[in-house]
Amino acid sequence: MELGPTGHHLVWVNDAFTRSTGYSLDEVVGRTPDVLYGEWTDQAEISLLHELAEAGRPGNATVCGRRADGSPIWSRVSVSPVPSKDGGPARHSVVVLVDVTELVERDAAQAALVEQERTERTSLGLVAQISDLLMDLDDPHTLREIAGLLERGGVVTWAGFYLNDGGLSAADGIDVTAPPSGSGRRHGNVPPDDVPAAFRDRPDQVQQLLDGVLDVPVTLDLTGWHATTSASGWLAEHVRPLVAQIAPTLTEVLVLPVPGRRRVMGVLAVIPRDASHGVSAEALDESARTVLQLTVRRVGLAVDNVRLYEREHRLAETLQRSMLPEQAEIVGLDVWTYYAPNAEHAQVGGDWYDVLQISPDVVGVVIGDVVGHDVEAAAAMGQLRSVVRSYAYEVTSPGPVLERVDQLVAGMRIPRSAALVLTTLTRAGEGWHIEYSRAGHLPALLVRRGEVISLGEASGPLIGFGGRPRSTASADLEPGDVLIFYTDGLIERRDRALRDGVDALVEIASGITAIDSAGIGEELLSRLADSPEDDVAVVVVRVPDPEDDAAFSGSPRSRRWLLPSEPASIGRARHAVLRTCQAWSLPDGPSAELVVSELVANAVLHGWGHIALRLFDTGEGLRIEVEDSNPTPPVATDGHPGRIGGYGMQIVDRLADWGWRPARDGKLVWAKVRGDLRPVAQDRSQG
């Protein structure tokens, strides 16, 4: 290569040059090296080589050039200036080109593979994090967290979920109360005359996604005309201000369907990372498309699953609740009842109890267990409960009642076997006379002055397997006597025999010092039902003893109840507090009744799930704790008489020191009832 007045010129090339580049000697001699450059050539590298040659210094560079056929060629270029004979500046340079195209392409392929693997690992990591977030569907911000993860992970610039619950609505979380299935719901029918002629043939693409007509992403124009009542119009109106904050010049977003099993649950609106050439599915690279497709499928199935589960859960819970009686108020008897399903069984099971006021002087108590933990078991339990109730009112005597139940159940073909104990209590002077019959169930216990008697007579086979007369046993109850009815969930554990569980119950019952049925029941639960492995049902019946009750002051100082989230629980809570204050000889019953009424009313109105009510005698007054599943803290605001709870937390504030704290599944609100009406400032966050 020679340096002339107009720059460098090629003066000679060898045969190897011709074979590598395709240029012959005649085609390049006298021409500048520009003939070898292409659009891929780094001009900065070329300029550097020229400067080195002109300065008489050697240099090296890897340059992408162009062959004669126009294809690229990567060469390792070495420039070595040839010294002038007169000692002046070098006018010639020897340029050596080594073809490294194959090596560069291999390195590029390896780099691309490494980048692809890195991208795939990142994508898999994002999908795994999204799956983890979907494990906690009770979080009210789950969908917002997933959208933020897509943004932070570089999949999209912005994302937002909109669920189709009677029309689209922005969704930070999942409303489990929405219907779990059905066709896509339309926003509204647009009268044809209201549509401009130019848009009458344009479909509502967002509605087509919701209806399942389209299953591919669509581009939504945020500035074009859309009917206000249409899905596209609604979404454009709500997305436009959000997009304007992120990309003021952007006029489109990409909309993907969120498919469930039977219908589209909603849509995901996104702004691709690279929207410089327009917003469309093509604006997403392959990894982004894969992550978004997996995300919408997982979210859609999760939404569908949680709503299906919630529907079944509500069905089962409603069925169960409708079959369990409220706390019975029996004149002349102190009765306490308890039922708790195993949490693993979706709040439904086959255990049940019933307390019947058959006549003014006759009371019936039934406790039973149907095999299974599903809606069918609950349905079978409901049928049996109705049958036993009907015959108990008609016949009264337990043995004949169970005989008739056997006959009817055999004809009804109830698919589940069942065990039960039926007991009737008839008033006899100051005491009561009981009769009972057992159908394959554990015997009730009679506790009298520390002695425990098992009422194990009148035993027979499970309901439906009778086929012969059933016997009836009897006993007399004295003032102070206690009857304990229970299902096997109270005592049965995997690590011990059932007989050992019964012995443990007998030992605990013999040492109980409480003189009210709630205290007795609470001590049994605290000692035996901390970690039940099955549903638990307990009924405690005590014959009051006026002399001992008036002299006694050593009953346990805690009580608890599990109440359904319904208005009837407010009255039951008031009743529980009054009875507890009476049993503990506490003077603040009326104030405590008002306080617990407000706390439970707020839990019913604003919470969900079951409500836990706990009472404690602190030695300085009654402490009330109400726990529900809503984590939102209570607020003392101006009430009005038209709502449940009256003037709300203002009443609690006037009568008690109160506060709240987070609980495992929601919050716990506590109140310590004051003996006077002086307001005392308290730290509401502790307790």
LINNORCOR-V146623 format. One record per residue. N is the residue number from 1. D_CENTER is the distance of its C-alpha to the mean C-alpha in Angstrom with 1 decimal. Layout:
BEGIN
((N;D_CENTER) (N;D_CENTER))
END
This chain:
BEGIN
((1;75.4) (2;77.9) (3;77.4) (4;79.6) (5;80.2) (6;77.3) (7;74.9) (8;74.2) (9;75.5) (10;75.2) (11;78.6) (12;77.9) (13;75.1) (14;75.4) (15;74.6) (16;71.3) (17;70.2) (18;71.2) (19;69.3) (20;66.1) (21;66.2) (22;68.2) (23;70.7) (24;74.4) (25;76.8) (26;78.4) (27;75.1) (28;74.2) (29;77.5) (30;78.2) (31;74.7) (32;72.2) (33;69.1) (34;67.1) (35;67.8) (36;65.4) (37;62.5) (38;59.6) (39;56.6) (40;54.7) (41;57.4) (42;56.5) (43;59.4) (44;58.9) (45;59.7) (46;62.7) (47;64.0) (48;63.7) (49;65.7) (50;68.4) (51;68.7) (52;69.1) (53;71.8) (54;73.7) (55;73.6) (56;74.9) (57;71.9) (58;70.0) (59;66.3) (60;63.5) (61;60.5) (62;58.2) (63;58.5) (64;57.2) (65;60.2) (66;61.2) (67;63.3) (68;66.0) (69;63.8) (70;61.1) (71;58.6) (72;57.3) (73;58.9) (74;57.7) (75;60.6) (76;61.2) (77;64.1) (78;66.6) (79;69.3) (80;72.5) (81;75.3) (82;78.9) (83;81.2) (84;84.1) (85;87.6) (86;88.9) (87;86.1) (88;84.5) (89;80.9) (90;79.5) (91;79.9) (92;78.5) (93;75.3) (94;74.3) (95;70.8) (96;69.1) (97;66.1) (98;64.1) (99;61.7) (100;58.3) (101;56.4) (102;55.1) (103;53.9) (104;52.2) (105;50.4) (106;49.3) (107;48.0) (108;46.3) (109;44.7) (110;43.5) (111;42.1) (112;40.3) (113;38.9) (114;37.7) (115;36.1) (116;34.5) (117;33.1) (118;31.9) (119;30.2) (120;28.6) (121;27.3) (122;25.9) (123;24.3) (124;22.8) (125;21.6) (126;19.8) (127;18.2) (128;17.1) (129;15.6) (130;13.8) (131;12.5) (132;11.4) (133;9.6) (134;7.8) (135;6.7) (136;4.4) (137;2.8) (138;3.0) (139;6.1) (140;8.7) (141;10.7) (142;8.9) (143;11.6) (144;14.3) (145;13.8) (146;14.2) (147;17.2) (148;18.6) (149;18.4) (150;20.5) (151;22.9) (152;23.4) (153;23.7) (154;26.6) (155;25.3) (156;25.9) (157;27.3) (158;24.7) (159;21.6) (160;19.6) (161;17.1) (162;18.2) (163;16.5) (164;18.9) (165;18.1) (166;21.7) (167;22.8) (168;21.4) (169;19.5) (170;18.4) (171;14.7) (172;13.2) (173;9.6) (174;8.5) (175;10.2) (176;8.9) (177;12.4) (178;14.3) (179;16.3) (180;15.1) (181;18.6) (182;22.0) (183;24.3) (184;23.9) (185;24.5) (186;27.4) (187;27.9) (188;31.4) (189;34.7) (190;37.1) (191;40.7) (192;42.9) (193;45.4) (194;43.0) (195;42.4) (196;45.1) (197;47.3) (198;46.3) (199;42.6) (200;43.0) (201;42.7) (202;39.6) (203;36.4) (204;33.2) (205;31.4) (206;27.9) (207;28.2) (208;29.5) (209;26.3) (210;24.2) (211;26.6) (212;26.6) (213;30.2) (214;29.6) (215;27.3) (216;28.6) (217;28.0) (218;30.3) (219;31.9) (220;31.5) (221;34.6) (222;33.7) (223;37.3) (224;38.6) (225;38.9) (226;35.9) (227;36.0) (228;34.0) (229;32.3) (230;31.3) (231;28.0) (232;29.9) (233;31.5) (234;28.3) (235;26.6) (236;29.8) (237;30.2) (238;26.8) (239;26.9) (240;30.6) (241;30.4) (242;27.6) (243;29.7) (244;32.8) (245;31.5) (246;30.9) (247;33.7) (248;36.1) (249;38.3) (250;35.6) (251;35.7) (252;33.2) (253;29.6) (254;28.3) (255;25.7) (256;23.7) (257;22.0) (258;18.4) (259;19.0) (260;17.0) (261;18.8) (262;21.1) (263;20.9) (264;20.2) (265;16.9) (266;18.4) (267;20.2) (268;20.2) (269;23.2) (270;24.8) (271;28.0) (272;29.4) (273;30.7) (274;34.2) (275;34.8) (276;38.5) (277;39.7) (278;37.5) (279;33.9) (280;33.4) (281;31.7) (282;34.7) (283;33.8) (284;31.0) (285;32.1) (286;31.2) (287;28.5) (288;26.8) (289;26.9) (290;25.4) (291;22.5) (292;21.8) (293;22.2) (294;19.8) (295;17.2) (296;17.5) (297;17.4) (298;14.3) (299;12.5) (300;14.2) (301;13.3) (302;9.6) (303;9.9) (304;12.3) (305;10.5) (306;7.4) (307;10.3) (308;12.6) (309;10.5) (310;10.0) (311;13.7) (312;14.8) (313;13.0) (314;14.7) (315;17.9) (316;18.0) (317;17.4) (318;19.9) (319;22.3) (320;22.0) (321;22.4) (322;25.4) (323;27.1) (324;27.0) (325;29.7) (326;29.4) (327;31.4) (328;34.9) (329;37.8) (330;40.8) (331;44.1) (332;45.8) (333;42.8) (334;39.9) (335;36.8) (336;33.4) (337;30.5) (338;27.2) (339;24.5) (340;21.2) (341;19.4) (342;18.3) (343;14.6) (344;14.8) (345;16.2) (346;13.5) (347;15.6) (348;18.7) (349;21.9) (350;25.6) (351;26.8) (352;28.4) (353;31.1) (354;33.4) (355;36.0) (356;38.7) (357;41.5) (358;44.0) (359;46.9) (360;47.9) (361;49.0) (362;46.8) (363;43.1) (364;41.1) (365;38.3) (366;36.3) (367;33.7) (368;32.5) (369;30.2) (370;29.5) (371;28.8) (372;25.3) (373;21.6) (374;20.7) (375;21.6) (376;25.1) (377;25.6) (378;24.5) (379;26.9) (380;29.7) (381;29.2) (382;29.5) (383;32.7) (384;34.2) (385;33.4) (386;35.2) (387;38.1) (388;38.6) (389;38.4) (390;41.0) (391;43.5) (392;43.1) (393;44.3) (394;47.1) (395;48.4) (396;47.1) (397;48.5) (398;45.7) (399;47.5) (400;48.7) (401;45.2) (402;43.6) (403;46.4) (404;45.7) (405;42.0) (406;43.0) (407;45.1) (408;42.6) (409;39.7) (410;41.9) (411;42.6) (412;39.0) (413;38.0) (414;34.7) (415;33.2) (416;31.9) (417;34.2) (418;33.8) (419;35.4) (420;36.2) (421;38.6) (422;40.4) (423;42.3) (424;44.5) (425;45.9) (426;49.1) (427;50.6) (428;53.8) (429;55.5) (430;53.6) (431;51.5) (432;49.8) (433;50.6) (434;47.8) (435;47.8) (436;45.2) (437;44.5) (438;42.0) (439;40.6) (440;39.4) (441;37.3) (442;37.6) (443;40.3) (444;39.8) (445;41.3) (446;44.0) (447;44.3) (448;47.7) (449;48.8) (450;46.9) (451;47.9) (452;45.3) (453;46.5) (454;44.6) (455;45.0) (456;45.3) (457;48.0) (458;47.7) (459;45.5) (460;44.9) (461;42.8) (462;39.3) (463;39.1) (464;40.6) (465;42.8) (466;45.4) (467;48.5) (468;50.7) (469;51.2) (470;48.8) (471;50.2) (472;49.5) (473;50.0) (474;50.6) (475;50.8) (476;51.6) (477;49.4) (478;51.0) (479;49.8) (480;47.2) (481;46.1) (482;42.5) (483;40.8) (484;37.6) (485;35.7) (486;32.7) (487;30.8) (488;30.8) (489;27.2) (490;28.9) (491;31.3) (492;30.3) (493;29.2) (494;29.5) (495;31.8) (496;34.4) (497;36.3) (498;35.7) (499;39.2) (500;38.3) (501;35.3) (502;37.7) (503;40.2) (504;37.6) (505;36.7) (506;40.5) (507;41.1) (508;38.5) (509;39.6) (510;43.2) (511;42.5) (512;40.4) (513;42.1) (514;40.1) (515;42.1) (516;39.3) (517;37.0) (518;33.8) (519;35.1) (520;36.0) (521;32.6) (522;30.8) (523;33.1) (524;32.5) (525;28.7) (526;29.0) (527;31.3) (528;29.9) (529;26.2) (530;24.5) (531;22.9) (532;23.3) (533;23.0) (534;23.2) (535;22.9) (536;25.3) (537;27.6) (538;30.5) (539;33.3) (540;35.9) (541;39.1) (542;41.8) (543;45.2) (544;46.0) (545;49.0) (546;50.4) (547;52.6) (548;50.1) (549;47.3) (550;49.5) (551;50.6) (552;47.3) (553;45.2) (554;43.4) (555;40.2) (556;36.9) (557;35.5) (558;31.8) (559;30.0) (560;26.4) (561;24.9) (562;21.5) (563;21.6) (564;19.7) (565;18.5) (566;21.6) (567;24.9) (568;26.9) (569;25.2) (570;27.1) (571;30.3) (572;29.4) (573;28.4) (574;31.8) (575;33.6) (576;32.0) (577;33.1) (578;36.6) (579;37.1) (580;35.9) (581;38.2) (582;41.0) (583;40.4) (584;40.4) (585;43.2) (586;41.3) (587;43.1) (588;40.1) (589;38.8) (590;39.0) (591;37.4) (592;34.6) (593;34.1) (594;33.7) (595;31.3) (596;29.0) (597;29.2) (598;28.0) (599;25.1) (600;23.8) (601;24.5) (602;22.4) (603;19.5) (604;19.9) (605;20.5) (606;17.8) (607;15.1) (608;13.1) (609;12.8) (610;15.9) (611;18.3) (612;20.1) (613;23.7) (614;26.0) (615;29.6) (616;31.9) (617;35.7) (618;36.2) (619;40.0) (620;40.1) (621;38.0) (622;34.9) (623;31.5) (624;28.6) (625;24.9) (626;22.1) (627;18.5) (628;15.5) (629;11.8) (630;12.7) (631;13.5) (632;16.2) (633;19.6) (634;22.2) (635;25.2) (636;28.7) (637;29.8) (638;32.7) (639;31.8) (640;33.5) (641;34.6) (642;32.8) (643;29.2) (644;27.7) (645;28.5) (646;31.7) (647;32.3) (648;29.1) (649;29.0) (650;32.7) (651;33.7) (652;31.7) (653;33.2) (654;36.7) (655;36.4) (656;34.4) (657;33.4) (658;29.6) (659;26.8) (660;23.1) (661;21.0) (662;17.4) (663;16.1) (664;13.7) (665;10.9) (666;12.6) (667;16.4) (668;19.6) (669;22.6) (670;26.0) (671;29.4) (672;32.8) (673;35.3) (674;38.6) (675;41.9) (676;43.3) (677;42.1) (678;42.7) (679;39.7) (680;38.7) (681;36.8) (682;33.8) (683;31.2) (684;28.1) (685;25.8) (686;27.1) (687;27.6))
END
